[in-house]
Amino acid sequence: MNRSEKNIRKTQGKLKGAARLQYIWDYYKLPIFLICVCIYAAGYIAWRNVTAEYPQLYLAYVNLEIGETLDHHLTEEFIDHLHPDEKNSVVKTIRNLALTENLQEVDASYVHASQVKILAAIDNRQLDVVLMNQEAFDAFSQNGFLMNLDSFSKEQGLTWLEPYFVENIEILSDNASEVLTDPSVTYHSETETYPMGIEISGFPCIKEAGFPDHVYLGIIANTEHAGNAAAYAAYLAGNS
């Protein structure tokens, strides 16, 4: 121990109470600060490991009212089926989206907000699977948002679901903007037809919910969770 350290300890021995604490802080505040930072960082990392969520699937409900019981089956129970031992795995869900041309039923601003939210989710690769009614199915199809199920089913081993595949029309190009500005212009378009949706109205949990119209499952074309999307379709069909 050098003379400086001896002097510090000697001084500490003479001080009492608050004066001693102040003296310790004045000389050791940097190491104390560094220790506190390390403790905080370790605690934060531990907290993040406990509370972090790992999305296995991004799911949206469009033009559908989904009750709590069905929602639980469509999300948490699927995760329990897919990864029973991974508590931080989740299905991230976008609820209460509305796409409709019947603005007597839904406010126009709400429809616009839903459109913006859907486009943002697709652009950010945060939408994999959509459950929807016929009107929403047509909208997603026409915009080319949905996977071609012919190739997808072969890649993912879902050919057994082909009897439930439903074709729809993608609009590759059209002159809609010209028609809007000049009604005398005749509308024309270039389209492609292929299976884009799975008719799931007869699948156990959907049938039990008693939806009045057809319900479709669509897989987003740019999904980054193709395997889990395929597993989800099989899960709803009760064959997984």
Backbone as CSV, one residue per row, in Angstrom:
resi,resn,N_x,N_y,N_z,CA_x,CA_y,CA_z,C_x,C_y,C_z
1,MET,0.853,-1.189,0.000,0.000,0.000,0.000,0.892,1.243,0.000
2,ASN,0.678,2.160,-1.001,1.502,3.353,-1.064,1.020,4.409,-0.070
3,ARG,1.788,5.515,0.012,1.496,6.554,1.011,0.126,7.201,0.760
4,SER,-0.215,7.380,-0.532,-1.510,8.011,-0.854,-2.667,7.180,-0.337
5,GLU,-2.594,5.868,-0.554,-3.670,4.987,-0.086,-3.744,4.978,1.437
6,LYS,-2.531,5.034,2.107,-2.533,5.078,3.575,-3.205,6.346,4.082
7,ASN,-2.938,7.472,3.398,-3.547,8.742,3.808,-5.065,8.719,3.638
8,ILE,-5.522,8.108,2.508,-6.968,8.016,2.263,-7.641,7.198,3.351
9,ARG,-7.053,6.058,3.687,-7.649,5.194,4.723,-7.616,5.858,6.089
10,LYS,-6.534,6.594,6.344,-6.430,7.294,7.620,-7.503,8.357,7.736
11,THR,-7.708,9.081,6.641,-8.746,10.113,6.632,-10.121,9.496,6.796
12,GLN,-10.380,8.380,6.087,-11.677,7.690,6.196,-11.956,7.293,7.641
13,GLY,-10.904,6.848,8.359,-11.082,6.399,9.739,-11.508,7.516,10.668
14,LYS,-11.143,8.771,10.322,-11.486,9.899,11.177,-12.891,10.433,10.913
15,LEU,-13.413,10.142,9.704,-14.726,10.679,9.336,-15.838,9.750,9.786
16,LYS,-16.977,10.350,10.087,-18.144,9.587,10.530,-19.373,9.971,9.704
17,GLY,-20.333,9.033,9.609,-21.634,9.314,9.038,-21.593,9.860,7.628
18,ALA,-22.362,10.953,7.429,-22.515,11.535,6.097,-21.201,12.043,5.548
19,ALA,-20.343,12.564,6.406,-19.052,13.079,5.944,-18.205,11.963,5.355
20,ARG,-18.276,10.780,5.992,-17.504,9.649,5.480,-18.055,9.168,4.135
21,LEU,-19.375,9.130,4.015,-19.984,8.724,2.746,-19.620,9.701,1.634
22,GLN,-19.643,11.003,1.957,-19.288,12.008,0.967,-17.827,11.854,0.535
23,TYR,-16.965,11.544,1.510,-15.542,11.367,1.203,-15.337,10.152,0.278
24,ILE,-16.053,9.052,0.588,-15.957,7.846,-0.252,-16.454,8.139,-1.663
25,TRP,-17.578,8.884,-1.763,-18.139,9.229,-3.072,-17.158,10.088,-3.885
26,ASP,-16.526,11.053,-3.229,-15.605,11.937,-3.926,-14.431,11.169,-4.521
27,TYR,-13.957,10.139,-3.813,-12.783,9.407,-4.284,-13.119,8.195,-5.155
28,TYR,-14.315,7.630,-4.982,-14.647,6.371,-5.661,-15.868,6.477,-6.570
29,LYS,-16.291,7.692,-6.918,-17.529,7.809,-7.688,-17.422,7.173,-9.081
30,LEU,-16.250,7.236,-9.715,-16.120,6.621,-11.041,-16.282,5.109,-10.988
31,PRO,-15.548,4.386,-10.117,-15.772,2.928,-10.061,-17.182,2.573,-9.600
32,ILE,-17.756,3.385,-8.680,-19.136,3.125,-8.243,-20.086,3.272,-9.420
33,PHE,-19.870,4.328,-10.224,-20.717,4.560,-11.401,-20.601,3.402,-12.386
34,LEU,-19.358,2.944,-12.620,-19.153,1.837,-13.558,-19.798,0.548,-13.066
35,ILE,-19.738,0.307,-11.766,-20.378,-0.882,-11.191,-21.892,-0.808,-11.372
36,CYS,-22.465,0.378,-11.140,-23.923,0.565,-11.303,-24.343,0.342,-12.756
37,VAL,-23.528,0.842,-13.687,-23.821,0.642,-15.109,-23.818,-0.841,-15.459
38,CYS,-22.819,-1.567,-14.944,-22.734,-3.007,-15.218,-23.929,-3.759,-14.639
39,ILE,-24.330,-3.378,-13.411,-25.490,-4.026,-12.787,-26.753,-3.747,-13.590
40,TYR,-26.917,-2.483,-14.030,-28.090,-2.112,-14.825,-28.111,-2.876,-16.142
41,ALA,-26.954,-2.937,-16.816,-26.885,-3.627,-18.105,-27.217,-5.105,-17.954
42,ALA,-26.680,-5.728,-16.911,-26.961,-7.150,-16.685,-28.444,-7.366,-16.392
43,GLY,-29.032,-6.471,-15.590,-30.452,-6.579,-15.281,-31.318,-6.366,-16.493
44,TYR,-30.936,-5.399,-17.340,-31.716,-5.115,-18.551,-31.673,-6.291,-19.513
45,ILE,-30.484,-6.871,-19.689,-30.361,-8.031,-20.578,-31.207,-9.193,-20.067
46,ALA,-31.166,-9.428,-18.748,-31.971,-10.508,-18.167,-33.461,-10.241,-18.363
47,TRP,-33.868,-8.975,-18.161,-35.282,-8.612,-18.339,-35.713,-8.796,-19.780
48,ARG,-34.864,-8.391,-20.735,-35.186,-8.546,-22.152,-35.324,-10.011,-22.531
49,ASN,-34.464,-10.858,-21.961,-34.531,-12.279,-22.274,-35.825,-12.900,-21.769
50,VAL,-36.340,-12.362,-20.664,-37.579,-12.900,-20.089,-38.801,-12.376,-20.825
51,THR,-38.796,-11.096,-21.189,-39.995,-10.458,-21.734,-40.011,-10.338,-23.255
52,ALA,-38.895,-10.574,-23.942,-38.837,-10.394,-25.397,-39.809,-11.341,-26.092
53,GLU,-40.424,-10.846,-27.159,-41.331,-11.651,-27.959,-40.674,-11.985,-29.294
54,TYR,-40.898,-13.214,-29.752,-40.332,-13.664,-31.013,-41.476,-14.080,-31.941
55,PRO,-41.889,-13.165,-32.825,-43.026,-13.462,-33.708,-42.735,-14.636,-34.635
56,GLN,-43.603,-15.611,-34.610,-43.519,-16.754,-35.506,-44.426,-16.579,-36.717
57,LEU,-45.378,-15.651,-36.587,-46.337,-15.416,-37.662,-46.988,-14.057,-37.433
58,TYR,-47.191,-13.333,-38.538,-47.949,-12.077,-38.496,-49.294,-12.334,-39.166
59,LEU,-50.360,-12.085,-38.434,-51.713,-12.448,-38.857,-52.614,-11.215,-38.842
60,ALA,-53.497,-11.106,-39.836,-54.462,-10.004,-39.868,-55.873,-10.551,-40.066
61,TYR,-56.826,-9.921,-39.395,-58.247,-10.196,-39.604,-58.821,-9.011,-40.381
62,VAL,-59.394,-9.276,-41.538,-59.926,-8.195,-42.372,-61.405,-8.455,-42.665
63,ASN,-62.230,-7.479,-42.320,-63.689,-7.574,-42.492,-64.277,-8.754,-41.723
64,LEU,-63.639,-9.107,-40.621,-64.129,-10.207,-39.790,-64.142,-9.767,-38.329
65,GLU,-65.200,-10.134,-37.627,-65.255,-9.915,-36.180,-64.869,-11.219,-35.494
66,ILE,-63.752,-11.211,-34.816,-63.203,-12.408,-34.188,-63.370,-12.298,-32.676
67,GLY,-64.107,-13.221,-32.092,-64.307,-13.229,-30.647,-63.075,-13.712,-29.907
68,GLU,-63.090,-13.547,-28.582,-61.922,-13.889,-27.768,-61.576,-15.378,-27.835
69,THR,-62.601,-16.230,-27.796,-62.345,-17.673,-27.821,-61.688,-18.095,-29.116
70,LEU,-62.230,-17.614,-30.237,-61.649,-17.957,-31.535,-60.264,-17.343,-31.683
71,ASP,-60.096,-16.113,-31.225,-58.788,-15.455,-31.306,-57.734,-16.263,-30.546
72,HIS,-58.100,-16.771,-29.394,-57.174,-17.588,-28.599,-56.763,-18.829,-29.382
73,HIS,-57.730,-19.448,-30.045,-57.428,-20.647,-30.838,-56.544,-20.298,-32.035
74,LEU,-56.777,-19.133,-32.628,-56.035,-18.732,-33.827,-54.626,-18.242,-33.524
75,THR,-54.348,-17.946,-32.274,-53.039,-17.367,-31.935,-52.296,-18.224,-30.911
76,GLU,-52.680,-18.122,-29.634,-51.924,-18.801,-28.580,-51.918,-20.324,-28.727
77,GLU,-53.057,-20.882,-29.104,-53.103,-22.338,-29.242,-52.259,-22.805,-30.427
78,PHE,-52.192,-21.987,-31.462,-51.311,-22.345,-32.590,-49.856,-22.348,-32.154
79,ILE,-49.456,-21.351,-31.361,-48.077,-21.305,-30.866,-47.791,-22.501,-29.970
80,ASP,-48.744,-22.869,-29.122,-48.572,-24.053,-28.273,-48.393,-25.306,-29.124
81,HIS,-49.091,-25.345,-30.240,-48.971,-26.477,-31.162,-47.639,-26.459,-31.905
82,LEU,-47.210,-25.258,-32.310,-46.005,-25.125,-33.123,-44.739,-25.251,-32.293
83,HIS,-44.675,-24.521,-31.183,-43.494,-24.519,-30.306,-43.951,-24.617,-28.850
84,PRO,-44.340,-25.794,-28.398,-44.902,-25.929,-27.050,-43.960,-25.529,-25.924
85,ASP,-42.656,-25.547,-26.164,-41.696,-25.263,-25.094,-41.106,-23.853,-25.175
86,GLU,-41.518,-23.052,-26.146,-40.973,-21.711,-26.315,-41.996,-20.677,-25.870
87,LYS,-41.839,-20.183,-24.660,-42.829,-19.288,-24.062,-42.837,-17.897,-24.687
88,ASN,-41.734,-17.487,-25.329,-41.656,-16.140,-25.882,-42.091,-16.068,-27.342
89,SER,-42.440,-17.197,-27.943,-42.924,-17.198,-29.315,-44.375,-16.723,-29.337
90,VAL,-44.715,-15.900,-30.334,-46.058,-15.336,-30.401,-46.535,-15.254,-31.847
91,VAL,-47.853,-15.118,-31.994,-48.460,-14.678,-33.244,-48.823,-13.212,-33.055
92,LYS,-48.256,-12.343,-33.875,-48.575,-10.921,-33.817,-49.781,-10.660,-34.716
93,THR,-50.807,-10.058,-34.150,-52.079,-9.940,-34.846,-52.482,-8.487,-35.062
94,ILE,-52.959,-8.205,-36.277,-53.588,-6.920,-36.578,-55.085,-7.175,-36.670
95,ARG,-55.841,-6.553,-35.767,-57.277,-6.809,-35.680,-58.085,-5.630,-36.217
96,ASN,-59.363,-5.911,-36.468,-60.357,-4.865,-36.785,-59.993,-4.042,-38.016
97,LEU,-59.470,-4.691,-39.043,-59.216,-4.012,-40.305,-60.465,-4.076,-41.172
98,ALA,-60.729,-2.993,-41.897,-61.932,-2.926,-42.727,-61.566,-2.493,-44.137
99,LEU,-61.905,-3.327,-45.117,-61.780,-2.979,-46.527,-63.143,-3.184,-47.165
100,THR,-63.802,-2.105,-47.534,-65.132,-2.219,-48.096,-65.455,-1.013,-48.960
101,GLU,-66.280,-1.233,-49.973,-66.773,-0.136,-50.797,-68.126,0.352,-50.298
102,ASN,-68.692,-0.356,-49.356,-69.973,0.042,-48.783,-69.714,0.945,-47.583
103,LEU,-69.603,2.238,-47.835,-69.250,3.179,-46.783,-70.424,3.514,-45.872
104,GLN,-71.583,2.918,-46.138,-72.695,3.059,-45.196,-72.467,2.193,-43.967
105,GLU,-71.639,1.159,-44.137,-71.366,0.257,-43.022,-70.156,0.711,-42.209
106,VAL,-69.132,1.266,-42.878,-67.883,1.633,-42.215,-67.495,3.045,-42.639
107,ASP,-66.991,3.826,-41.697,-66.542,5.175,-41.993,-65.377,5.157,-42.988
108,ALA,-65.399,6.091,-43.951,-64.390,6.128,-45.010,-62.985,6.324,-44.440
109,SER,-62.850,7.137,-43.412,-61.529,7.378,-42.823,-60.986,6.113,-42.173
110,TYR,-61.870,5.287,-41.622,-61.437,4.030,-41.001,-60.934,3.061,-42.067
111,VAL,-61.634,3.027,-43.214,-61.196,2.180,-44.328,-59.834,2.639,-44.829
112,HIS,-59.662,3.951,-44.963,-58.372,4.482,-45.423,-57.257,4.123,-44.437
113,ALA,-57.528,4.256,-43.148,-56.532,3.906,-42.130,-56.168,2.422,-42.216
114,SER,-57.161,1.577,-42.480,-56.896,0.142,-42.633,-56.023,-0.126,-43.845
115,GLN,-56.289,0.574,-44.943,-55.480,0.404,-46.152,-54.025,0.784,-45.885
116,VAL,-53.823,1.907,-45.207,-52.469,2.365,-44.894,-51.760,1.348,-44.005
117,LYS,-52.482,0.833,-43.003,-51.887,-0.131,-42.074,-51.503,-1.426,-42.799
118,ILE,-52.338,-1.879,-43.716,-52.056,-3.100,-44.464,-50.837,-2.915,-45.364
119,LEU,-50.794,-1.806,-46.089,-49.662,-1.541,-46.980,-48.357,-1.442,-46.197
120,ALA,-48.390,-0.766,-45.050,-47.188,-0.633,-44.224,-46.730,-1.993,-43.713
121,ALA,-47.680,-2.824,-43.272,-47.328,-4.152,-42.751,-46.699,-5.012,-43.842
122,ILE,-47.242,-4.957,-45.059,-46.685,-5.748,-46.162,-45.298,-5.239,-46.542
123,ASP,-45.149,-3.919,-46.644,-43.849,-3.337,-46.997,-42.777,-3.679,-45.974
124,ASN,-43.174,-3.744,-44.693,-42.220,-4.018,-43.613,-42.051,-5.503,-43.321
125,ARG,-42.640,-6.344,-44.170,-42.591,-7.796,-43.981,-43.153,-8.204,-42.624
126,GLN,-44.235,-7.537,-42.208,-44.870,-7.849,-40.934,-46.324,-8.280,-41.134
127,LEU,-46.536,-8.987,-42.240,-47.833,-9.612,-42.492,-47.585,-10.875,-43.295
128,ASP,-48.053,-12.008,-42.773,-47.842,-13.307,-43.410,-49.139,-13.957,-43.866
129,VAL,-50.148,-13.898,-43.014,-51.404,-14.602,-43.280,-52.573,-13.658,-43.021
130,VAL,-53.580,-13.730,-43.889,-54.778,-12.910,-43.736,-56.005,-13.814,-43.691
131,LEU,-56.875,-13.580,-42.724,-58.199,-14.206,-42.687,-59.192,-13.122,-43.066
132,MET,-60.091,-13.399,-44.024,-60.892,-12.318,-44.608,-62.171,-12.849,-45.244
133,ASN,-63.072,-11.911,-45.536,-64.288,-12.261,-46.252,-64.062,-12.084,-47.757
134,GLN,-65.127,-12.277,-48.544,-64.992,-12.235,-50.000,-64.521,-10.872,-50.499
135,GLU,-65.056,-9.801,-49.957,-64.705,-8.465,-50.423,-63.225,-8.171,-50.184
136,ALA,-62.742,-8.523,-49.026,-61.324,-8.315,-48.735,-60.450,-9.239,-49.586
137,PHE,-60.905,-10.460,-49.807,-60.182,-11.412,-50.658,-60.017,-10.844,-52.067
138,ASP,-61.071,-10.247,-52.595,-60.993,-9.635,-53.926,-59.982,-8.490,-53.944
139,ALA,-59.996,-7.664,-52.904,-59.088,-6.512,-52.845,-57.629,-6.965,-52.767
140,PHE,-57.334,-7.931,-51.912,-55.964,-8.433,-51.784,-55.515,-9.095,-53.088
141,SER,-56.421,-9.822,-53.730,-56.084,-10.519,-54.965,-55.775,-9.541,-56.089
142,GLN,-56.647,-8.572,-56.282,-56.483,-7.621,-57.375,-55.170,-6.847,-57.273
143,ASN,-54.715,-6.593,-56.057,-53.476,-5.848,-55.851,-52.228,-6.718,-55.893
144,GLY,-52.405,-8.015,-56.088,-51.256,-8.904,-56.207,-50.538,-9.170,-54.899
145,PHE,-51.259,-9.069,-53.784,-50.636,-9.253,-52.476,-50.491,-10.721,-52.087
146,LEU,-51.235,-11.615,-52.750,-51.333,-12.988,-52.264,-50.476,-13.967,-53.053
147,MET,-50.030,-14.993,-52.345,-49.181,-16.038,-52.896,-49.947,-16.870,-53.932
148,ASN,-49.231,-17.278,-54.997,-49.766,-18.262,-55.931,-49.689,-19.631,-55.253
149,LEU,-50.833,-20.183,-54.906,-50.860,-21.401,-54.099,-50.470,-22.653,-54.883
150,ASP,-50.466,-22.578,-56.208,-50.037,-23.739,-56.993,-48.602,-24.109,-56.650
151,SER,-47.700,-23.147,-56.762,-46.295,-23.423,-56.480,-46.054,-23.549,-54.981
152,PHE,-46.736,-22.712,-54.200,-46.534,-22.732,-52.750,-46.913,-24.084,-52.157
153,SER,-48.017,-24.655,-52.598,-48.480,-25.927,-52.027,-47.499,-27.060,-52.319
154,LYS,-46.884,-27.013,-53.500,-45.889,-28.045,-53.839,-44.631,-27.883,-52.988
155,GLU,-44.202,-26.643,-52.793,-42.997,-26.379,-52.006,-43.185,-26.744,-50.536
156,GLN,-44.393,-26.512,-50.013,-44.643,-26.666,-48.585,-45.422,-27.935,-48.230
157,GLY,-45.689,-28.781,-49.204,-46.386,-30.033,-48.925,-47.845,-29.853,-48.562
158,LEU,-48.516,-28.910,-49.222,-49.936,-28.645,-48.937,-50.845,-29.043,-50.096
159,THR,-50.364,-29.919,-50.963,-51.183,-30.302,-52.117,-52.492,-30.957,-51.688
160,TRP,-52.525,-31.545,-50.513,-53.754,-32.169,-50.013,-54.850,-31.132,-49.734
161,LEU,-54.471,-29.848,-49.665,-55.451,-28.793,-49.439,-56.006,-28.210,-50.734
162,GLU,-55.550,-28.718,-51.881,-55.955,-28.147,-53.160,-57.465,-28.111,-53.381
163,PRO,-58.247,-29.065,-52.879,-59.709,-28.961,-53.060,-60.308,-27.687,-52.450
164,TYR,-59.583,-27.059,-51.532,-60.085,-25.847,-50.887,-59.521,-24.566,-51.513
165,PHE,-58.633,-24.714,-52.509,-58.048,-23.541,-53.142,-59.109,-22.807,-53.960
166,VAL,-59.028,-21.489,-53.942,-59.969,-20.648,-54.678,-59.187,-19.691,-55.572
167,GLU,-59.544,-19.663,-56.841,-58.900,-18.745,-57.771,-59.467,-17.337,-57.639
168,ASN,-58.631,-16.368,-57.973,-59.090,-14.988,-58.048,-58.241,-14.268,-59.085
169,ILE,-58.500,-12.997,-59.285,-57.884,-12.251,-60.376,-56.928,-11.195,-59.843
170,GLU,-55.695,-11.220,-60.335,-54.747,-10.147,-60.063,-54.742,-9.185,-61.241
171,ILE,-54.848,-7.907,-60.971,-54.779,-6.889,-62.023,-53.312,-6.499,-62.197
172,LEU,-52.742,-6.893,-63.324,-51.334,-6.604,-63.592,-51.145,-5.151,-64.022
173,SER,-52.065,-4.647,-64.806,-52.043,-3.246,-65.240,-53.436,-2.863,-65.723
174,ASP,-53.765,-1.585,-65.597,-55.043,-1.089,-66.110,-54.962,0.419,-66.332
175,ASN,-56.037,0.973,-66.846,-56.089,2.412,-67.100,-57.099,3.097,-66.186
176,ALA,-57.189,2.603,-64.951,-58.174,3.128,-64.000,-57.990,4.627,-63.754
177,SER,-56.732,5.085,-63.709,-56.500,6.505,-63.448,-57.037,7.374,-64.577
178,GLU,-56.943,6.879,-65.811,-57.480,7.621,-66.949,-59.001,7.669,-66.907
179,VAL,-59.608,6.562,-66.527,-61.073,6.502,-66.451,-61.590,7.477,-65.397
180,LEU,-60.875,7.627,-64.301,-61.294,8.536,-63.241,-61.293,9.986,-63.707
181,THR,-60.316,10.338,-64.531,-60.226,11.729,-64.994,-61.054,11.987,-66.248
182,ASP,-61.354,10.926,-66.998,-62.132,11.076,-68.230,-63.102,9.901,-68.361
183,PRO,-64.345,10.064,-67.932,-65.323,8.962,-67.969,-65.600,8.420,-69.367
184,SER,-65.215,9.158,-70.392,-65.466,8.671,-71.751,-64.475,7.578,-72.159
185,VAL,-63.384,7.446,-71.395,-62.373,6.422,-71.694,-62.897,5.056,-71.277
186,THR,-62.719,4.079,-72.139,-63.151,2.711,-71.835,-62.109,2.021,-70.960
187,TYR,-62.601,1.404,-69.920,-61.690,0.711,-68.999,-61.181,-0.572,-69.633
188,HIS,-59.878,-0.825,-69.486,-59.320,-2.111,-69.904,-58.184,-2.475,-68.953
189,SER,-57.905,-3.745,-68.854,-56.888,-4.205,-67.916,-56.240,-5.485,-68.413
190,GLU,-55.050,-5.729,-67.891,-54.355,-6.999,-68.106,-54.370,-7.750,-66.786
191,THR,-54.861,-8.959,-66.796,-55.049,-9.703,-65.542,-54.441,-11.102,-65.626
192,GLU,-54.330,-11.702,-64.458,-53.884,-13.088,-64.354,-54.725,-13.776,-63.294
193,THR,-55.115,-14.996,-63.579,-55.954,-15.757,-62.655,-55.190,-16.976,-62.137
194,TYR,-55.205,-17.141,-60.837,-54.553,-18.304,-60.233,-55.103,-18.489,-58.812
195,PRO,-54.884,-19.655,-58.200,-55.399,-19.875,-56.837,-54.646,-19.011,-55.832
196,MET,-55.403,-18.180,-55.112,-54.797,-17.229,-54.180,-55.294,-17.399,-52.749
197,GLY,-56.396,-18.098,-52.583,-56.978,-18.225,-51.251,-57.368,-19.648,-50.930
198,ILE,-57.519,-19.924,-49.653,-58.011,-21.218,-49.175,-59.354,-20.967,-48.504
199,GLU,-60.369,-21.643,-48.976,-61.715,-21.484,-48.419,-61.784,-22.294,-47.125
200,ILE,-61.794,-21.589,-45.997,-61.673,-22.262,-44.694,-62.980,-22.265,-43.911
201,SER,-64.074,-21.884,-44.543,-65.356,-21.789,-43.820,-65.759,-23.109,-43.184
202,GLY,-65.354,-24.223,-43.815,-65.725,-25.526,-43.278,-64.708,-26.113,-42.318
203,PHE,-63.606,-25.429,-42.093,-62.604,-25.917,-41.153,-63.165,-25.819,-39.730
204,PRO,-62.816,-26.765,-38.858,-63.502,-26.913,-37.562,-63.729,-25.629,-36.774
205,CYS,-62.674,-24.878,-36.481,-62.847,-23.717,-35.604,-63.605,-22.592,-36.289
206,ILE,-63.444,-22.439,-37.591,-64.142,-21.390,-38.331,-65.623,-21.744,-38.471
207,LYS,-65.899,-22.991,-38.756,-67.289,-23.443,-38.879,-68.029,-23.269,-37.557
208,GLU,-67.356,-23.591,-36.470,-67.965,-23.472,-35.146,-68.289,-22.018,-34.803
209,ALA,-67.493,-21.087,-35.327,-67.727,-19.668,-35.040,-68.981,-19.142,-35.721
210,GLY,-69.439,-19.812,-36.780,-70.710,-19.458,-37.399,-70.712,-18.182,-38.216
211,PHE,-69.658,-17.949,-38.991,-69.644,-16.771,-39.851,-70.731,-16.892,-40.916
212,PRO,-71.435,-15.799,-41.231,-72.533,-15.883,-42.193,-72.071,-16.048,-43.634
213,ASP,-70.843,-15.621,-43.946,-70.336,-15.678,-45.317,-69.063,-16.517,-45.382
214,HIS,-68.567,-16.679,-46.598,-67.333,-17.435,-46.785,-66.162,-16.728,-46.105
215,VAL,-65.248,-17.527,-45.580,-64.025,-17.009,-44.969,-62.831,-17.618,-45.711
216,TYR,-61.870,-16.771,-46.033,-60.714,-17.209,-46.810,-59.417,-16.958,-46.040
217,LEU,-58.464,-17.831,-46.271,-57.111,-17.633,-45.773,-56.227,-17.316,-46.974
218,GLY,-55.495,-16.219,-46.882,-54.533,-15.865,-47.920,-53.147,-15.747,-47.313
219,ILE,-52.143,-16.133,-48.073,-50.752,-16.028,-47.632,-50.085,-14.923,-48.437
220,ILE,-49.512,-13.968,-47.750,-48.912,-12.815,-48.398,-47.702,-13.238,-49.231
221,ALA,-47.603,-12.684,-50.444,-46.597,-13.133,-51.412,-45.170,-12.941,-50.911
222,ASN,-44.909,-11.894,-50.128,-43.529,-11.642,-49.683,-43.271,-12.117,-48.248
223,THR,-44.063,-13.080,-47.792,-43.899,-13.584,-46.425,-42.476,-14.074,-46.169
224,GLU,-41.997,-13.806,-44.961,-40.704,-14.335,-44.525,-40.889,-15.542,-43.599
225,HIS,-42.138,-15.969,-43.413,-42.431,-17.125,-42.558,-43.255,-18.145,-43.355
226,ALA,-42.762,-18.499,-44.525,-43.518,-19.391,-45.405,-43.831,-20.727,-44.740
227,GLY,-42.838,-21.303,-44.059,-43.059,-22.591,-43.403,-44.120,-22.521,-42.329
228,ASN,-44.086,-21.459,-41.519,-45.083,-21.302,-40.461,-46.453,-20.973,-41.037
229,ALA,-46.489,-20.245,-42.162,-47.767,-19.960,-42.818,-48.404,-21.249,-43.317
230,ALA,-47.588,-22.134,-43.885,-48.094,-23.433,-44.329,-48.577,-24.263,-43.136
231,ALA,-47.805,-24.234,-42.050,-48.200,-24.955,-40.837,-49.509,-24.407,-40.285
232,TYR,-49.713,-23.102,-40.431,-50.939,-22.476,-39.928,-52.151,-22.955,-40.719
233,ALA,-52.015,-23.024,-42.044,-53.122,-23.525,-42.874,-53.462,-24.957,-42.503
234,ALA,-52.434,-25.782,-42.299,-52.663,-27.175,-41.902,-53.304,-27.251,-40.531
235,TYR,-52.866,-26.382,-39.631,-53.418,-26.338,-38.272,-54.920,-26.018,-38.297
236,LEU,-55.308,-25.034,-39.084,-56.734,-24.682,-39.153,-57.562,-25.797,-39.783
237,ALA,-56.934,-26.513,-40.737,-57.646,-27.613,-41.377,-57.775,-28.821,-40.458
238,GLY,-57.071,-28.792,-39.345,-57.114,-29.912,-38.399,-56.302,-31.096,-38.841
239,ASN,-55.336,-30.860,-39.743,-54.496,-31.947,-40.244,-53.053,-31.539,-40.105
240,SER,-52.568,-31.515,-38.864,-51.203,-31.038,-38.631,-50.539,-31.864,-37.539
